[in-house]
Amino acid sequence: MITFGRLASSEPLKPEQLTHYAEKRAGFSLSFMEICQKVAQLEFVPGDRIVYSYNTGNWPSAAGVAGYVNGHGAVGPALLATSLFLNWNLQATNENLVSARLLRCALSRMSTGGVRPGVALLIDLYEGGHCSVGALYGALDSLLSGSGHCESATQLVSRFFSGTAPSSDAEFINTELDLTWVGDESTSTPLRSDLIEAILLRTSESIAAARSSSSLNEWYVYQVQIGELLGGVKALQEKYVPNPALGLRIMISQWEEIRADGVGFQLACRAGLAFPSYMNLAAYALDVVGASYRGRVTGEDEWKDRLFAERLVIPSDLRGALLDGDSAAQTSSWERLSPSAIGPWLFLFRDRQEPGLYDPAKGVFQDPGDAMAYFNELGQQEHSPDAESELERATSFSQRFPYLSAAHWELGVALDNAKQIEAAINEMVTALVLTPSEGLIWQSAAVALNHGGYEQEARFCDRFAQFLSDSAT
């Protein structure tokens, strides 16, 4: 769900989009996490830094207005998922209402931590899939506009609540915001300078994080979000710092070029164009963008080091493709989007199509009959129905259709029969990520887990399979 929110953040969700997503995935995901928390005590791993914001349902007082999950804290997986969905629902109705919610979150954090934690929280919420870039811009714009009247973060918080700062989280959530006084863009104050510096600092951290990406998933999602974030920061700079100092002017100019590259990378993987895989990215985007640099710069290779370090938002794994025209295959994490990301990507950028029958090698959706014909053809090529032959057939099938849950299920069963238990469990998990409501896969997962000695996990999977069967009747 977080990936869906992040990929959808470049523009407001439409109500019909959200309804369809709820029917296809979000509704089941919410119910599943609630069940897991009750039955299996599902919780976040201590140390996870996953951001959350309040929702207007039964929000626990111990959770605060917004923050970051911490193991078995007040905000568990189901509550986080609920907040994500309710934020999207609010956004599909009125983006301004989401901006107001974000503003409350930032003001709550600023009341105790100051300017930088408040700004960081806002951009974290954006990068955590809670809001669109428009809602983020609205909240930052309100803070910057109001800062022209205030000398401190404490005074700014008070002014947004009619002169009296809330004394509790409940008051931050429920007290009416006063926005009638904001709107001064001309006054330059130390507080406004602090806010701008905090925005620039946190944006720089996002760029650094994108450069450190270790997979196509991670880097591609950053590309979707960073371009819009930089566009919003540029608009805020033009509005509140129309005559920037030289250093800021150079930084914004670099960010404009980063944004332009990002548009090229995304267009290579959007509707009607290439599927987001490493080879397609190298062929359609990295080579084109890289060629423009290679054509403009001559001489020794020192320019590549400086360009790579200062200008490009490119992980080291992609450097060769961009700067040297090297399209050699990368590690498996760079081959294609993962099963957890392909569903949201197809839904948002391929007209809500299901991932299962997508053939990345051909870039098309195969007919279900063609897919099964391919599977049966593989079977006819084998002369002995032993475990090794079944494993070879299932492996070929899953490689051809890496997003088809049935292919991973077949491979998981074959691996289990071949006594490769851990690999079998991994394939079952992949199949469930793609189709979490399929009871047969849960049953097979229970068998594999039991063979591996994971008795408690096997019992849960078996009971959940029974639950799905009972719910369907």
C-alpha positions as CSV (number, residue, x, y, z in Angstrom):
1,M,0.0,0.0,0.0
2,I,2.9,2.4,0.7
3,T,4.2,1.8,-2.8
4,F,0.8,2.5,-4.3
5,G,0.6,5.8,-2.4
6,R,4.1,6.8,-3.4
7,L,3.5,6.1,-7.1
8,A,0.2,7.9,-6.9
9,S,1.6,11.0,-5.2
10,S,2.4,12.9,-8.4
11,E,-1.2,13.8,-8.9
12,P,-4.5,13.6,-6.9
13,L,-6.3,10.2,-7.0
14,K,-9.6,10.1,-8.7
15,P,-12.5,8.7,-6.6
16,E,-13.1,5.9,-9.2
17,Q,-9.5,4.9,-9.0
18,L,-9.6,4.6,-5.3
19,T,-12.8,2.6,-5.3
20,H,-11.3,0.2,-7.8
21,Y,-8.1,-0.2,-5.8
22,A,-10.1,-0.8,-2.6
23,E,-12.0,-3.6,-4.3
24,K,-9.0,-5.2,-5.9
25,R,-6.4,-4.9,-3.1
26,A,-6.7,-2.4,-0.3
27,G,-9.9,-3.8,1.3
28,F,-8.4,-7.3,1.6
29,S,-5.0,-5.9,2.8
30,L,-6.7,-4.0,5.6
31,S,-8.7,-7.1,6.7
32,F,-5.7,-9.3,6.5
33,M,-3.5,-7.1,8.7
34,E,-6.3,-6.8,11.3
35,I,-6.6,-10.6,11.5
36,C,-2.8,-11.0,11.7
37,Q,-2.5,-8.5,14.5
38,K,-5.3,-10.3,16.5
39,V,-4.2,-13.9,15.7
40,A,-0.4,-13.7,15.2
41,Q,0.5,-10.5,17.0
42,L,1.8,-8.9,13.8
43,E,3.8,-5.8,14.5
44,F,6.5,-3.6,13.0
45,V,10.2,-4.5,13.5
46,P,11.8,-2.3,16.2
47,G,13.8,0.4,14.6
48,D,11.6,0.6,11.5
49,R,11.3,4.3,10.4
50,I,7.9,4.2,8.8
51,V,6.0,7.5,9.0
52,Y,2.3,7.8,9.9
53,S,-0.3,10.5,10.4
54,Y,-3.5,10.5,12.4
55,N,-6.9,9.7,11.0
56,T,-10.3,10.8,12.3
57,G,-11.4,7.3,13.4
58,N,-10.6,5.7,16.7
59,W,-7.1,7.2,16.9
60,P,-5.2,6.1,20.0
61,S,-4.1,9.0,22.2
62,A,-0.6,7.4,22.7
63,A,0.1,7.6,19.0
64,G,0.4,11.4,18.9
65,V,-0.7,13.4,15.8
66,A,2.0,12.0,13.6
67,G,5.3,10.2,13.9
68,Y,7.2,7.1,13.1
69,V,6.4,3.5,14.0
70,N,8.5,1.8,16.6
71,G,8.1,-1.9,17.0
72,H,5.1,-2.7,19.2
73,G,4.1,1.0,19.6
74,A,0.6,2.4,19.4
75,V,0.5,2.4,15.6
76,G,0.4,-1.1,14.2
77,P,0.3,-2.3,10.5
78,A,-3.5,-2.2,10.3
79,L,-3.8,1.3,11.7
80,L,-1.1,2.6,9.4
81,A,-2.9,1.0,6.4
82,T,-6.1,2.6,7.6
83,S,-4.6,6.1,7.8
84,L,-3.1,5.7,4.3
85,F,-6.4,4.7,2.8
86,L,-8.3,7.4,4.6
87,N,-5.8,10.1,3.5
88,W,-6.2,8.9,-0.1
89,N,-9.9,9.0,0.3
90,L,-9.8,12.5,1.6
91,Q,-7.4,13.5,-1.2
92,A,-9.7,12.1,-3.8
93,T,-12.5,14.3,-2.4
94,N,-10.6,17.6,-1.6
95,E,-6.9,18.0,-1.7
96,N,-7.1,21.1,0.5
97,L,-8.4,19.0,3.4
98,V,-5.2,16.9,3.1
99,S,-3.1,20.0,3.2
100,A,-4.8,21.1,6.4
101,R,-4.2,17.7,7.9
102,L,-0.5,17.8,7.0
103,L,-0.3,21.3,8.4
104,R,-1.6,20.1,11.8
105,C,0.9,17.3,11.8
106,A,3.8,19.7,11.1
107,L,2.6,22.3,13.7
108,S,2.4,19.5,16.3
109,R,6.0,18.5,15.6
110,M,7.2,22.1,15.5
111,S,5.6,22.8,18.8
112,T,8.1,20.5,20.5
113,G,11.0,20.1,18.1
114,G,11.2,23.3,16.1
115,V,11.3,24.0,12.3
116,R,13.4,21.3,10.9
117,P,11.5,18.3,12.4
118,G,8.2,19.8,11.3
119,V,9.4,20.2,7.7
120,A,11.1,16.8,7.7
121,L,7.9,15.2,8.8
122,L,5.9,16.8,6.0
123,I,8.3,15.5,3.3
124,D,8.5,12.1,5.0
125,L,4.7,11.9,4.8
126,Y,4.9,12.7,1.1
127,E,7.6,10.1,0.5
128,G,5.7,7.6,2.7
129,G,2.7,7.7,0.3
130,H,0.3,9.6,2.5
131,C,-0.4,12.6,0.2
132,S,0.0,14.1,-3.2
133,V,2.6,16.7,-4.0
134,G,-0.1,19.3,-4.3
135,A,-1.2,18.7,-0.7
136,L,2.5,18.8,0.4
137,Y,2.9,22.1,-1.4
138,G,-0.2,23.6,0.2
139,A,1.1,22.8,3.7
140,L,4.6,24.2,3.1
141,D,3.1,27.3,1.4
142,S,0.9,27.9,4.5
143,L,4.0,27.7,6.8
144,L,6.1,29.9,4.6
145,S,3.3,32.5,4.2
146,G,2.6,32.6,7.9
147,S,6.3,32.9,8.8
148,G,6.3,36.4,7.4
149,H,4.3,37.5,10.5
150,C,6.2,35.5,13.2
151,E,9.5,35.6,14.9
152,S,9.6,32.0,16.2
153,A,8.2,28.5,15.6
154,T,6.2,28.8,18.9
155,Q,4.5,32.0,17.7
156,L,3.8,30.5,14.3
157,V,2.1,27.5,15.9
158,S,0.0,29.8,18.1
159,R,-1.1,32.0,15.3
160,F,-2.5,29.0,13.3
161,F,-4.7,28.3,16.3
162,S,-6.1,31.8,16.9
163,G,-3.3,32.8,19.3
164,T,-3.4,29.8,21.6
165,A,-1.3,26.8,20.9
166,P,-3.0,23.4,21.6
167,S,-1.9,21.7,24.8
168,S,-2.6,18.1,23.7
169,D,-2.6,15.9,20.7
170,A,-6.4,15.8,20.7
171,E,-6.5,19.6,20.5
172,F,-4.0,19.7,17.6
173,I,-6.4,17.3,15.8
174,N,-9.7,18.9,16.7
175,T,-9.1,22.6,17.1
176,E,-10.1,24.7,14.1
177,L,-7.2,26.1,12.1
178,D,-7.1,29.8,11.5
179,L,-5.8,30.6,8.0
180,T,-7.3,34.0,7.6
181,W,-4.1,35.9,8.6
182,V,-1.6,34.2,6.3
183,G,-0.6,35.6,2.9
184,D,2.4,37.9,3.4
185,E,5.0,36.9,0.8
186,S,7.1,40.1,0.8
187,T,8.4,40.1,4.4
188,S,11.7,38.3,4.9
189,T,12.1,37.0,8.5
190,P,14.7,34.8,10.2
191,L,11.9,32.2,10.7
192,R,11.1,32.1,7.0
193,S,14.8,31.7,6.3
194,D,14.9,28.8,8.7
195,L,11.9,27.2,7.0
196,I,13.5,27.6,3.5
197,E,16.8,26.2,4.8
198,A,14.9,23.2,6.3
199,I,13.1,22.5,3.0
200,L,16.3,22.6,1.0
201,L,18.1,20.4,3.5
202,R,15.4,17.8,3.6
203,T,15.1,17.8,-0.2
204,S,18.8,17.3,-0.5
205,E,18.5,14.2,1.7
206,S,15.9,12.8,-0.7
207,I,18.2,13.2,-3.6
208,A,21.0,11.5,-1.6
209,A,18.7,8.6,-0.7
210,A,17.8,8.2,-4.4
211,R,21.4,8.0,-5.3
212,S,21.9,5.3,-2.7
213,S,19.1,3.1,-4.2
214,S,19.9,-0.6,-4.3
215,S,17.1,-1.8,-6.6
216,L,15.1,-0.7,-9.6
217,N,12.0,-0.6,-7.3
218,E,13.6,1.8,-4.9
219,W,15.1,4.1,-7.5
220,Y,12.1,4.2,-9.8
221,V,9.8,5.2,-7.0
222,Y,12.2,8.0,-6.0
223,Q,12.2,9.2,-9.6
224,V,8.5,9.4,-9.6
225,Q,8.5,11.5,-6.4
226,I,11.6,13.6,-6.6
227,G,10.7,15.3,-9.9
228,E,7.4,16.5,-8.4
229,L,9.1,17.5,-5.1
230,L,11.7,19.5,-6.9
231,G,9.0,21.3,-8.9
232,G,7.2,22.2,-5.8
233,V,10.4,23.5,-4.1
234,K,11.2,25.5,-7.2
235,A,7.7,27.1,-7.1
236,L,8.2,28.0,-3.4
237,Q,11.6,29.5,-4.0
238,E,10.2,31.7,-6.8
239,K,7.4,32.8,-4.6
240,Y,9.3,33.5,-1.4
241,V,12.9,34.1,-2.6
242,P,12.5,35.7,-6.0
243,N,16.1,37.0,-5.9
244,P,18.1,34.1,-4.5
245,A,21.8,34.3,-3.6
246,L,24.3,32.8,-6.0
247,G,24.6,29.5,-4.0
248,L,20.9,28.9,-3.9
249,R,20.6,29.9,-7.6
250,I,23.2,27.3,-8.6
251,M,21.5,24.6,-6.4
252,I,18.0,25.3,-7.9
253,S,19.5,25.2,-11.4
254,Q,21.1,21.8,-10.7
255,W,17.8,20.5,-9.4
256,E,16.0,21.7,-12.6
257,E,18.3,19.5,-14.6
258,I,17.8,16.6,-12.2
259,R,14.0,17.1,-12.7
260,A,14.4,17.1,-16.5
261,D,16.4,13.8,-16.4
262,G,13.7,12.3,-14.1
263,V,11.0,13.1,-16.6
264,G,13.0,11.3,-19.3
265,F,13.5,8.2,-17.1
266,Q,9.8,8.1,-16.2
267,L,8.5,8.6,-19.7
268,A,10.6,5.5,-20.7
269,C,8.4,3.5,-18.4
270,R,5.0,5.1,-18.7
271,A,1.9,4.3,-20.8
272,G,2.6,3.1,-24.3
273,L,6.3,2.9,-23.8
274,A,8.8,0.5,-22.2
275,F,8.1,-1.6,-19.2
276,P,10.3,-0.6,-16.2
277,S,13.1,-3.2,-16.4
278,Y,16.8,-2.6,-16.4
279,M,17.3,-3.4,-20.1
280,N,14.4,-1.2,-21.2
281,L,15.6,1.6,-19.0
282,A,19.1,1.3,-20.5
283,A,17.8,1.2,-24.0
284,Y,15.1,3.9,-23.8
285,A,16.3,6.3,-21.2
286,L,19.8,5.9,-19.7
287,D,21.4,5.6,-23.1
288,V,19.6,8.6,-24.5
289,V,20.2,10.8,-21.5
290,G,23.8,9.6,-21.2
291,A,24.5,10.2,-24.9
292,S,23.6,13.8,-24.5
293,Y,26.3,14.2,-21.8
294,R,28.8,12.1,-23.7
295,G,28.3,14.2,-26.8
296,R,28.8,17.5,-24.9
297,V,31.9,16.6,-22.9
298,T,35.2,15.6,-24.4
299,G,38.6,14.7,-22.9
300,E,39.5,12.5,-19.9
301,D,37.0,10.7,-17.7
302,E,37.4,13.0,-14.7
303,W,34.3,14.8,-15.8
304,K,32.3,11.6,-15.2
305,D,33.3,11.5,-11.6
306,R,32.2,15.1,-10.9
307,L,29.0,14.8,-12.9
308,F,28.1,11.5,-11.2
309,A,28.8,13.0,-7.7
310,E,27.3,16.5,-8.1
311,R,24.7,16.4,-10.8
312,L,23.1,13.0,-11.5
313,V,20.6,11.1,-9.3
314,I,22.0,7.8,-10.4
315,P,23.0,4.8,-8.2
316,S,26.4,3.3,-8.8
317,D,24.7,0.2,-10.3
318,L,23.5,2.4,-13.2
319,R,26.6,4.5,-13.7
320,G,28.0,2.3,-16.5
321,A,24.8,2.4,-18.5
322,L,24.5,6.2,-18.3
323,L,28.1,7.4,-18.7
324,D,29.7,4.6,-20.6
325,G,26.8,3.2,-22.7
326,D,27.2,-0.2,-21.0
327,S,23.9,-2.1,-21.1
328,A,25.3,-5.2,-19.3
329,A,22.8,-7.0,-17.1
330,Q,22.8,-6.0,-13.5
331,T,22.0,-8.0,-10.3
332,S,18.5,-9.5,-10.0
333,S,17.4,-6.5,-7.9
334,W,17.8,-4.3,-11.1
335,E,16.1,-6.7,-13.6
336,R,12.5,-5.5,-13.2
337,L,10.0,-4.1,-10.6
338,S,9.4,-6.5,-7.8
339,P,6.1,-8.4,-7.3
340,S,5.1,-5.9,-4.5
341,A,5.5,-2.9,-6.9
342,I,4.1,-4.3,-10.1
343,G,0.5,-4.3,-9.0
344,P,0.4,-0.5,-8.1
345,W,2.5,0.3,-11.2
346,L,0.1,-1.5,-13.6
347,F,-2.9,-0.1,-11.9
348,L,-1.7,3.5,-12.1
349,F,0.1,3.5,-15.4
350,R,-1.4,0.7,-17.4
351,D,-5.1,1.3,-17.0
352,R,-5.6,-0.9,-13.9
353,Q,-4.6,-4.1,-15.6
354,E,-3.8,-7.2,-13.6
355,P,-0.1,-8.1,-13.4
356,G,-0.3,-11.9,-13.8
357,L,-0.2,-12.3,-17.6
358,Y,2.3,-9.5,-18.3
359,D,5.2,-10.8,-20.3
360,P,8.2,-8.4,-19.7
361,A,10.2,-10.0,-22.5
362,K,7.6,-9.0,-25.1
363,G,6.1,-6.0,-23.3
364,V,2.5,-7.3,-23.8
365,F,-0.3,-9.0,-21.9
366,Q,-0.7,-12.6,-22.9
367,D,-4.0,-14.2,-23.3
368,P,-4.7,-16.7,-20.4
369,G,-5.1,-19.5,-22.9
370,D,-1.6,-18.7,-24.5
371,A,0.0,-18.7,-21.0
372,M,-1.4,-22.2,-20.2
373,A,-0.5,-23.4,-23.7
374,Y,3.0,-22.3,-23.0
375,F,3.0,-24.2,-19.7
376,N,1.6,-27.3,-21.3
377,E,4.1,-27.1,-24.1
378,L,6.9,-27.1,-21.5
379,G,5.4,-30.2,-20.0
380,Q,5.3,-32.0,-23.3
381,Q,9.0,-31.4,-23.8
382,E,9.7,-33.5,-20.7
383,H,9.7,-37.3,-21.0
384,S,9.7,-38.2,-17.3
385,P,7.3,-36.7,-14.8
386,D,9.9,-36.7,-12.0
387,A,10.6,-34.0,-9.5
388,E,13.6,-32.6,-11.5
389,S,11.5,-32.3,-14.7
390,E,8.7,-30.6,-12.9
391,L,11.1,-28.2,-11.3
392,E,12.6,-27.3,-14.7
393,R,9.2,-26.8,-16.2
394,A,7.9,-24.6,-13.3
395,T,11.2,-22.6,-13.3
396,S,10.8,-21.8,-17.1
397,F,7.1,-20.9,-16.6
398,S,7.9,-18.4,-13.7
399,Q,10.7,-16.8,-15.6
400,R,8.4,-16.2,-18.6
401,F,5.6,-14.9,-16.4
402,P,7.4,-13.4,-13.3
403,Y,4.2,-11.7,-12.1
404,L,1.8,-14.6,-12.4
405,S,1.0,-16.0,-9.0
406,A,0.1,-19.4,-10.4
407,A,3.6,-19.7,-11.9
408,H,5.3,-19.0,-8.5
409,W,2.8,-21.4,-6.8
410,E,3.7,-24.1,-9.3
411,L,7.4,-23.5,-8.8
412,G,6.9,-23.5,-5.0
413,V,5.2,-26.9,-5.1
414,A,8.0,-28.2,-7.4
415,L,10.7,-26.9,-5.1
416,D,8.9,-28.4,-2.1
417,N,8.7,-31.8,-3.8
418,A,12.5,-31.5,-4.6
419,K,13.2,-30.9,-0.9
420,Q,14.3,-27.3,-1.5
421,I,12.2,-26.1,1.3
422,E,13.5,-22.5,1.9
423,A,13.3,-21.7,-1.8
424,A,9.8,-23.2,-1.9
425,I,8.7,-20.9,0.9
426,N,10.1,-17.9,-0.9
427,E,8.1,-18.7,-4.0
428,M,4.9,-19.2,-2.0
429,V,5.4,-15.8,-0.4
430,T,5.9,-14.3,-3.9
431,A,2.7,-15.9,-5.1
432,L,0.8,-14.6,-2.0
433,V,2.2,-11.1,-2.6
434,L,0.7,-11.2,-6.1
435,T,-2.6,-12.9,-5.1
436,P,-3.1,-12.8,-1.3
437,S,-6.7,-14.0,-1.4
438,E,-6.0,-17.4,-3.0
439,G,-6.7,-20.1,-0.4
440,L,-4.9,-22.8,-2.4
441,I,-1.6,-21.0,-2.2
442,W,-2.0,-20.5,1.6
443,Q,-2.6,-24.3,1.9
444,S,0.5,-25.0,-0.1
445,A,2.5,-22.5,1.9
446,A,1.3,-24.3,5.1
447,V,2.6,-27.6,3.7
448,A,6.0,-26.2,2.8
449,L,6.3,-24.4,6.1
450,N,5.5,-27.6,8.0
451,H,8.2,-29.5,6.0
452,G,10.6,-26.8,7.0
453,G,9.8,-27.2,10.7
454,Y,7.9,-23.8,11.0
455,E,4.9,-25.4,12.7
456,Q,3.4,-22.2,14.2
457,E,3.5,-20.4,10.8
458,A,2.2,-23.5,9.1
459,R,-0.8,-23.6,11.4
460,F,-1.6,-19.9,10.8
461,C,-1.5,-20.4,7.0
462,D,-3.7,-23.5,7.2
463,R,-6.3,-21.7,9.4
464,F,-6.2,-18.6,7.1
465,A,-6.8,-20.8,4.1
466,Q,-9.8,-22.3,5.9
467,F,-11.0,-18.8,6.7
468,L,-10.9,-17.8,3.0
469,S,-12.8,-21.0,2.1
470,D,-15.5,-20.3,4.7
471,S,-15.8,-16.6,3.6
472,A,-16.3,-17.7,0.0
473,T,-19.2,-19.9,0.8
